Amino acid sequence: MARILDNFLNRNTNKACHQFPDAQALVAALKEENAMAIRCLSSQIAGSVYRIGKNFNLVDDDIEEIHCDCIMILVDKIREGTYEYTGNKPATYAIEIAKRRVFHYARKADHHTTDDLNLRPDTADEPNSEAMEQLEMLKKLEEFMAQLSEKCQKLIRMKYIEELKDKDVIEQGISQYTTVNALKTHRSQCMKKLVELAEQYRLQN
């Protein structure tokens, strides 16, 4: 946990949040991509994101990536006007994003178990609505992926399916990017598009 906190928290964290007297003020600052507002939001969700990730046995690197992704997704939504302040703290929304992201990370570790479910009578004999819902979600995810550009598909698959480390991708010249930050930025933009496709589907159904 120390490494996560070192990356996202510092001695100025409380001062950062003190600049925003309420959630509405924080949302307004996030819309402008104010650095102190982003730092404040980061500190507000750090503990929850870490706990959620560890509940699914995720490693610190994955938790750090989820932390960054959900902040970027929320800031983009606020800036574009697709997130509206309704009295709830923006941190609450960011944590919900993190929960969905954690699921996709966790399934990587559990895919062997999932493949063997049909061999386990204790689970095969008992329909699990949550498991069925998650399976349907995974099927739709593949459909959404197919709607992305080849570049986005490659970036997402390298990270979440092939499980390649960003540093290795850069060092081996597997992608067109020359820095880890550029790679992460473009992948986050692709993830944003993927999330938007999923949200459009939910609204239509």
N, C-alpha and C positions, 0 to 999 in steps of 0.2 A: 504493500500500500504506500510505502514511503516514496517510491519512485513516481507513482502516479501523482501524489500530492506535490512532490518537488517540481514536476512539470507544469502543473496547472495552478498551484497555489503559491503565494509568497507573502512576505510581510506586509505588502500593500493591499492585500485582498480586502480586509475590512474597510480600509479607507476607500477602496474602489466602490464598494456597495453603499457606503455612507453618502456617496455623491447622488444616489438615486433614492429619494424618500419613499417611493412606493413603486409597485409593479408597473404602473402606467408610465412613469418617468423612465424606468429601465427599458421598457419596450420602445419608447421614443428614441432613446439613445442607441439601442440595438439597430434600429432602422437606419441610423446614420453610420452604422458599423463602428461606433465609438469603442476604442480599445479598452477603456476602463470598464465599460458596460459588458463587453465580451468577457473580460477577466472576472467580473462579478458573477455573471451567469455561470461561468466555468466553475467557480468556487462553490456556487449553490448546488450544483448537480454532481460534483466530483464524488462525494461520499456515496450517494445513491447509485450512481453508475458503477462504481467499484463493487458495491455489495451485490448488485444484480449480476454483474459479470462473474463474480466469484461463486455465486449460487449455482451458476452453470459451468463452473470449473474452467473458466476462460483464463488464459495467461495474461500477464500485465500488458504486453504489446497489443493484444487484441482489444483490451479494455481501453487503452489509450486511443486506439484508432476509433472506437465507437464514440468515445468522449468527444473527439474532434469532429467526427461526422455529424453527430446530432446537433452540435452547436452551429455548424455551418448550414445545415438544413434549416434550422429554425431561423437563423439570421436571414437567409435567402427568402424564406416565406414572409418574414416581417417586411423586408425591403420591397418585395413584389406585391404585398397587400393580400396574400392568400392566408395570412394569419391575422386574426382580428382579436384585439384585447377585449375580453369579456369579464374582467375582474379577477381571473385566475393568474397566478404567477407564471411567467414564461418558463420558469424552471420546471414546472409541472408538465408542460407540453414537451419540453426537451427530454425529460425522463421517459415519457411515453414513447418517443422516437427511439430512445436508447433500448427500451425493452424489446421493440420489434427488431432492432439491429442485433441484439444479443441472441435472439432466436436463430438467426441465420448463421451466426458464428458457432453456436452450440451444436447445430445439426452436423457440422463438419466432424466434430468429435464423436457424435453418436451414430454416424451413418452405418457403421458395421452392425450395431445393435438393431437399427431400424431394418436393415436388410434381412435380419434373422427373425423378425417378429413372427413370421408365419410358421416357424419351427417351435414356437413357445406356446403350448396349449393354454397356459394360464392367461395369456393376453389374447390369443386368437379366439378363444371362446367367449370373450367379453368385449362387445363393441365399445369403443372409446370415442365419444363424439369429438373430444378435443383433438385426438390423434387424427381423426378423419378430416377435421377442419384444417389442421396443419398440412396434411397431405394435399388437400385441394389448393391450399395457398402455395405450396411448392410447385404444383402443376401450373398455376397461373403465373408464377414467377418466371418460369421458362418461357411462357408466351410473351411476357413483358420484355424479357431479355432479347427476344428475337426482333423486337421493334426498335432496339437501340442500334447505333452505328457499330460497324465492325470494331472500330477502335475502342468504343466503350465496352463492348462485350469482352474484348481481349483483356482490358484493364481489370474488369470485375472478375473474370474467370482466373486470371493469374493470382489474384489476391485470395479469393474466397473458395475457389475450387481446386486450383493447382497448389495453393498454399505457398506461393513463392514470397520470400521476404523482399521488401522494397529495395533494400540495399543490394541484394543479389541481382535483382532485375536491372538496376542501374549499372552495376559493375560488369555484368555479362552482356550489356547492350541489347537486351531482349526487347526493349521498347524504344520509342523515339525520344524519350525524355532523358535529360542528362543529370538531373538532381532529384533526390527523393521528394523534396517539397513540391516540385513541379508535378511529379507523378501522383502524389497524394491529392494535390489540388484538382487535377483533371479527373482522377477517379471519383473524387467527391462530387464533382459536377455530373458525372455519369450516374452516380448513385442517386443524385437529386432527381434526374430524369426518370430513373426507375421508380422512385417513390411517387412521383407525379402520376405515372401510368397506373400505379396501384390505387392511388386515391381516386383517379377518374373512374376506374372500374368499380370501386366501392360506391361512388355517387350514383352510378348508372344501375347498380343492383341493390 
